[in-house]
Amino acid sequence: MNDLLPLAQALHCAAGFDAQVAALQQLGLEEAEAERWAELMPLAFARAAYRFQFSGPYPQDKQRDLQGWPPYSEDAIYQQAMRWACDCGAMDRLAPDVFNQIVRLSPECDYIRSRAGFA
């Protein structure tokens, strides 16, 4: 999937992970890919949103390392989501409430905000 707007709308409008996955599947994504977008897009958006106030270490990275999984920086879906989240042109296409809702979906959002001095 190479279009930010439908993915962002699907995540923004659906309540809960399962509903987000279902909404992403309605866009034509296979279940496994939809689950990865629902997991990784909020993570990337939260990290991008606070990248000037906090740069890690992040709890999810530590967990991946402990499990022997490759870093997010090597994941194509995470990389695409991070590019969109950091691209002002792409972000101009999203309403601020949509962007902020995706950021809040991240399991790291509260952690990042507290470490960055916002909570």
Secondary structure, DSSP 8 states (H G I E B T S, - for coil): ---HHHHHHHHHHS-SHHHHHHHHHHTT--HHHHHHHHHHHHHHHHHHHTTTT-----HHHHHHHHTT---GGG-HHHHHHHHHHH-HHHHTTS-HHHHHHHHHTSTTHHHHHHHTT--
